[in-house]
Amino acid sequence: MRLVAPQRFEACDVGEPDAADLPAGDVLLRMLAGGICGSDLQFFRGVRQLDAPERGNLPAPAGFPAHEVVGVVVASAHDDVRVGETVVGWATGYDAIAEYVVTRGDGLTTFDAALPIVTAVMLQPLACVLAAVSRLGDVAGCTAAVLGQGPIGVLFSHVLKTSGAVHVTGVDRVDRRDVAATFGVDEMVWASADRWARNQHDDSRPHVVIEAIGHQTATLNDAVEAVAPGGRIYYFGIPDERIYPFDMDRFLAKDLTLISGLTRNRRHWLSAAEEYLSRHPDLAAAYVTDIVGTHDITSAYERAVNPRPGQLKIVFTPPASDAA
């Protein structure tokens, strides 16, 4: 599928990648399933990516934009990824809405064959969350709040809770109360981040705040407003602007720490995600809520842009896929 205009995909035919042309370290996959991530949605809306603006030109490259992928290795120029393996990870070209995908082998790993293909998609976002929480340091005994309780936010809530946070608050404009218990949320707030933040009092401010919304500049300042003095903020949301207006006066006065970063050592964190899911298998049934075919990809992205109660991760599969 090709994104030909804002919020419009069309089917297209392109040549199958030639295994003989794989650069060192690359892998050719036959795609089995993919996931829609919040970082893909800016492209769907027609916004160009900051660090690679050519990606946002329309019509977009075939298969664009999607990077969460599960597939079978058809050919490999990577020493640790073998032909015939089923792997999960990153499509580094953001081009996973296709039958075949060429991607870096360093962002892929195998997983337990007992894990359904459509469930395995969640290992990639879970890997990102585990890597992020590791940068926060020790959260045992802390209170925490996660702004945004979509597919990334609920994983943050669960990982924080299992890492020892004594109280986790989830904040979202969509009613997420139905998944609060499953994902370790002690208090699920159905409200905008700014309204919730400005109603916090000094005796109840969380020690840690995760900004997991992205795609706007205001919510980072909501985190600054909400967090307790001496607290930590993790900015996970995807920036659509290079420069963010930031309340530096409030940030300094409260002695805060701001943390962010990308997921490095991807194979390690994917393996950590599989191990985490094996300890918390109840997450799988609650996380993937929508499975669609690629023929229905436009409406799937429309649903992702306009989430509703009961909706978390949307997974897509190619025609005649054996992913189920």
C-alpha positions in Angstrom: 0.0 0.0 0.0 1.1 3.5 -0.7 0.1 6.7 1.1 -0.8 9.0 -1.8 -2.4 11.9 0.0 -3.1 12.8 3.6 -5.2 10.0 5.1 -5.5 8.1 1.8 -3.7 4.8 0.9 -3.9 3.0 -2.4 -2.7 -0.4 -3.5 0.4 -0.4 -5.7 2.7 -3.0 -7.4 6.5 -2.8 -7.0 9.3 -5.1 -7.9 10.2 -7.8 -5.3 13.5 -6.9 -3.6 16.5 -8.9 -4.9 18.2 -10.9 -2.2 21.5 -10.5 -4.1 21.4 -6.8 -3.6 21.2 -6.9 0.2 23.8 -4.6 1.8 25.9 -6.1 4.6 23.8 -6.3 7.8 20.4 -6.2 6.0 17.7 -8.8 6.0 14.8 -9.5 3.5 11.5 -10.4 5.2 8.2 -11.7 4.0 5.9 -9.7 6.2 3.4 -11.6 8.4 2.1 -8.8 10.6 2.7 -5.2 11.4 1.5 -2.7 14.0 0.4 0.9 13.8 2.5 3.1 16.1 1.7 6.7 17.2 4.9 7.8 15.5 3.4 6.7 12.2 0.3 8.9 12.5 2.0 12.2 11.7 2.8 10.9 8.3 -0.7 9.6 7.8 -2.0 13.1 8.6 0.4 14.6 6.0 3.1 15.9 8.4 6.7 15.4 7.3 9.3 13.9 9.7 11.7 16.3 11.2 14.9 14.2 10.8 14.0 12.9 7.4 11.6 15.3 5.7 11.8 13.5 2.3 10.0 10.6 3.9 6.9 12.8 4.2 6.7 13.7 0.6 3.5 12.4 -1.1 3.0 10.1 -2.7 5.1 8.3 -0.1 7.4 5.3 -0.8 5.6 1.9 -1.1 4.8 0.4 2.3 5.2 3.7 4.2 4.6 4.5 7.0 4.8 1.5 9.4 7.9 0.2 11.3 6.6 -2.5 13.7 7.0 -5.8 11.9 6.9 -9.5 12.2 8.1 -11.5 9.3 9.9 -14.6 7.9 13.5 -14.2 6.9 13.8 -14.8 3.1 17.4 -13.7 2.8 20.0 -12.4 5.2 23.3 -10.5 5.0 23.4 -10.4 8.8 25.5 -12.9 10.7 23.0 -13.4 13.5 19.7 -13.6 11.5 19.1 -16.8 9.5 16.9 -17.6 6.6 13.7 -19.3 7.6 13.5 -17.7 11.1 10.4 -15.8 12.1 11.5 -12.5 13.7 10.1 -9.3 15.2 11.4 -5.8 15.4 11.9 -2.7 13.3 11.3 -2.0 9.6 14.0 0.7 9.4 12.6 2.2 6.2 9.1 2.6 7.8 7.9 0.5 4.9 6.1 -2.5 6.5 2.7 -2.2 4.7 4.0 -4.5 2.0 4.6 -8.1 1.2 8.4 -7.9 1.4 10.5 -5.6 3.6 14.3 -4.9 3.6 15.5 -3.9 7.1 18.6 -3.9 9.3 19.2 -7.2 11.1 20.3 -5.4 14.2 16.7 -4.5 14.9 15.3 -8.0 14.7 15.2 -11.1 16.9 13.5 -14.4 17.0 10.8 -15.2 19.6 9.0 -18.2 21.1 7.0 -20.0 18.4 4.2 -20.5 20.8 3.5 -16.8 20.7 0.9 -15.9 18.0 2.2 -13.7 15.2 -0.2 -10.9 15.9 0.7 -10.9 19.5 4.4 -10.8 18.8 4.0 -7.4 17.2 3.7 -6.0 20.7 7.3 -7.0 21.6 8.6 -4.0 19.6 6.8 -1.2 21.5 7.3 -3.1 24.8 11.1 -3.1 24.0 11.0 0.6 23.6 9.2 1.1 27.0 11.6 -1.2 28.8 14.6 0.7 27.4 13.0 4.0 28.5 12.2 2.9 32.0 15.7 1.6 32.4 17.0 5.2 31.9 14.8 6.5 34.7 16.7 4.6 37.3 15.1 3.1 40.4 11.4 3.9 40.7 10.7 1.6 43.6 8.6 3.4 46.2 7.8 6.2 43.9 4.4 7.5 42.7 4.1 7.8 39.0 1.8 9.3 36.4 1.7 8.5 32.7 0.2 11.1 30.3 -1.5 9.2 27.5 -2.9 5.7 28.0 -2.8 4.5 24.4 -0.7 1.5 23.3 2.5 3.0 24.6 1.2 4.6 27.7 -0.5 1.5 29.1 2.8 -0.4 28.7 4.6 2.4 30.7 2.0 2.0 33.4 2.5 -1.7 33.7 6.3 -1.6 33.6 6.4 1.2 36.2 4.1 -0.8 38.5 6.1 -4.0 38.2 9.3 -2.0 38.8 8.1 -1.0 42.2 6.1 2.2 41.7 3.6 2.3 44.7 0.9 4.2 42.9 0.4 4.7 39.1 -1.9 7.3 37.7 -2.9 7.1 34.0 -4.3 10.2 32.2 -6.1 10.1 28.9 -8.8 12.0 27.0 -10.2 8.6 26.0 -11.9 6.5 28.7 -9.4 3.8 29.6 -10.9 2.6 32.8 -11.7 -0.8 31.3 -7.9 -1.7 31.1 -6.7 0.0 34.3 -6.4 -3.2 36.4 -4.8 -5.2 33.6 -2.0 -2.6 33.1 -1.4 -1.8 36.8 -3.0 1.6 36.9 -4.2 2.4 40.4 -6.1 5.6 39.2 -7.3 6.1 35.7 -8.1 9.7 35.0 -10.4 10.5 32.1 -9.3 14.0 31.3 -6.9 16.1 29.3 -3.3 16.3 30.6 -3.4 20.1 31.2 -6.6 19.9 33.2 -5.3 17.1 35.3 -1.9 18.7 35.8 -3.3 22.0 37.0 -5.4 20.3 39.6 -2.5 18.6 41.4 -1.6 19.7 44.9 1.8 19.6 46.5 0.9 16.7 48.8 -0.2 14.5 45.8 2.2 15.3 43.0 3.8 12.2 41.4 7.6 11.7 41.8 7.8 10.5 38.1 5.8 11.7 35.1 6.0 10.0 31.7 4.9 12.1 28.7 3.7 9.4 26.3 1.4 11.5 24.1 3.7 13.4 21.8 2.8 15.3 18.6 2.3 18.6 20.4 4.3 21.0 22.5 2.0 21.7 25.4 2.0 18.3 27.1 5.7 18.5 28.1 4.9 21.6 30.2 1.9 19.7 31.7 4.4 17.2 33.0 6.6 20.0 34.4 3.5 21.4 36.1 2.3 18.1 37.6 5.5 16.5 38.9 6.6 16.8 42.5 9.6 19.0 43.4 12.8 17.0 42.7 11.0 14.7 40.4 11.8 13.1 37.1 10.1 13.5 33.7 10.6 11.1 30.9 9.7 12.5 27.4 8.8 9.6 25.2 6.3 11.3 22.8 7.3 12.0 19.3 8.2 15.6 18.6 6.6 17.2 15.6 8.5 20.5 16.2 12.2 21.0 16.6 11.9 23.7 19.2 9.5 23.3 22.1 8.4 26.3 24.3 9.5 25.2 27.7 8.7 26.6 31.2 12.4 26.8 32.3 11.5 28.9 35.3 9.1 26.3 36.7 11.6 23.5 35.8 14.4 25.1 37.7 12.3 26.2 40.6 11.2 22.6 41.2 14.7 21.0 40.8 13.5 18.6 38.1 15.3 16.1 35.9 14.3 15.7 32.2 15.2 12.4 30.5 14.6 11.2 27.0 16.3 9.1 24.3 16.0 6.5 21.6 16.0 2.7 21.9 19.6 1.5 21.3 20.8 -2.1 21.4 17.5 -3.2 19.9 18.0 -7.0 19.9 18.7 -6.9 23.6 15.5 -5.0 24.4 13.4 -7.2 22.1 14.7 -10.2 24.0 13.9 -8.4 27.3 10.4 -7.7 26.0 9.8 -11.4 25.3 11.0 -12.4 28.7 8.8 -9.7 30.3 5.7 -10.9 28.4 6.4 -14.5 29.4 6.1 -13.3 33.1 3.0 -11.3 32.4 1.0 -13.3 29.7 -2.2 -11.6 30.6 -1.0 -8.4 28.8 -1.2 -10.1 25.4 -4.9 -10.7 25.4 -5.7 -7.1 26.4 -3.1 -5.3 24.2 -4.0 -6.2 20.6 -7.6 -5.1 20.1 -7.9 -4.7 16.4 -6.6 -7.0 13.6 -7.2 -5.8 10.0 -6.1 -6.7 6.5 -3.9 -4.4 4.5 -6.8 -3.7 2.2 -8.5 -2.0 5.1 -5.4 0.0 6.1 -6.9 3.5 5.6 -9.7 2.9 8.0 -7.3 1.3 10.4 -5.1 4.4 10.5 -8.3 6.5 10.8 -9.1 4.5 13.9 -5.6 5.0 15.3 -5.8 8.8 14.8 -9.2 8.9 16.5 -9.0 6.3 19.3 -12.1 5.0 21.1 -12.6 3.2 24.4 -11.7 -0.4 24.2 -9.1 0.2 21.4 -5.3 -0.2 22.0 -2.9 -1.8 19.5 -4.1 -2.1 15.9 -2.3 -4.9 13.9 -2.5 -5.4 10.2 -1.8 -8.6 8.2 -1.2 -9.1 4.5 -3.6 -11.0 2.2 -3.7 -14.8 2.7 -1.5 -14.4 5.8 -1.0 -17.3 8.1 -0.4 -14.8 10.9 -3.4 -15.7 13.0 
